[in-house]
Amino acid sequence: MDMTTIVVAASIPSAFTGFCFWLIEQNLKKRADNEKEEREERQKQLDEREQIREKNELCIINSVNAAIALGEATARAVQRIPDAHCNGDMHAALDYAQKVKHEQKNFLNEQALKHIIEEGEQTS
């Protein structure tokens, strides 16, 4: 056996092993890319759900505000009727509705301020 035959015989298993590792590496890279795309798609769906949830909460808040406004308007209209005898419950309910409305407004303002501050800190 001459030297060339020995070198060729030794290089064939090395080349085969290198080719196998290259195939494995390509397979892993392909799998990682697929998983990345799936994660991005899931995140997109989660972001869409979050936007829908936020819109729903805003609708609920607006509905509550509308109901309170309607209740206040009704209570004030009933108070103006001369023959209507409003008991203490009507006045207490009106006071409570105003208190809740202001508490909700203060809470939402506080949350908005926190959000603005957090956004400012993230951009800095």
ZICORPE-V873506 format. One record per backbone hydrogen bond with DSSP energy under -0.5 kcal/mol. CO is the residue of the C=O (numbers start at 1). NH is the residue of the N-H. E is the energy in kcal/mol with one decimal. If there is no record, write none. Layout:
[[CO	NH	E] [CO	NH	E]]
This chain:
[[2	6	-1.5] [3	7	-2.3] [4	8	-2.6] [5	9	-2.6] [6	10	-2.1] [7	11	-2.0] [8	12	-1.5] [9	13	-0.7] [10	14	-0.9] [11	15	-2.7] [12	16	-2.4] [13	17	-2.7] [14	18	-2.6] [15	19	-2.5] [16	20	-2.3] [17	21	-2.4] [18	22	-2.1] [19	23	-2.2] [20	24	-2.4] [21	25	-2.6] [22	26	-2.4] [23	27	-2.3] [24	28	-2.5] [25	29	-2.3] [26	30	-2.4] [27	31	-2.3] [28	32	-2.5] [29	33	-2.3] [30	34	-2.3] [31	35	-2.5] [32	36	-2.2] [33	37	-2.3] [34	38	-2.3] [35	39	-2.5] [36	40	-2.4] [37	41	-2.3] [38	42	-2.6] [39	43	-2.6] [40	44	-2.2] [41	45	-2.3] [42	46	-2.5] [43	47	-2.5] [44	48	-2.2] [45	49	-2.5] [46	50	-2.4] [47	51	-2.2] [48	52	-2.3] [49	53	-2.7] [50	54	-2.5] [51	55	-2.3] [52	56	-2.4] [53	57	-2.6] [54	58	-2.3] [55	59	-2.3] [56	60	-2.4] [57	61	-2.6] [58	62	-2.6] [59	63	-2.4] [60	64	-2.5] [61	65	-2.6] [62	66	-2.4] [63	67	-2.5] [64	68	-2.6] [65	69	-2.6] [66	70	-2.6] [67	71	-2.5] [68	72	-2.9] [69	73	-2.6] [70	74	-2.5] [71	75	-2.6] [72	76	-2.7] [73	77	-2.3] [74	78	-2.6] [75	79	-2.1] [76	80	-1.2] [77	81	-0.6] [78	81	-0.9] [81	84	-0.7] [84	86	-0.9] [87	90	-0.7] [87	91	-1.2] [88	92	-2.7] [89	93	-2.7] [90	94	-2.2] [91	95	-2.5] [92	96	-2.7] [93	97	-2.6] [94	98	-2.2] [95	99	-2.4] [96	100	-2.8] [97	101	-2.3] [98	102	-2.2] [99	103	-2.4] [100	104	-2.7] [101	105	-2.2] [102	106	-2.6] [103	107	-2.6] [104	108	-2.7] [105	109	-2.3] [106	110	-2.4] [107	111	-2.5] [108	112	-2.4] [109	113	-2.3] [110	114	-2.4] [111	115	-2.3] [112	116	-2.4] [113	117	-2.4] [114	118	-2.7] [115	119	-2.5] [116	120	-2.1] [117	121	-2.2] [118	122	-2.0] [119	123	-1.7] [120	124	-1.0]]
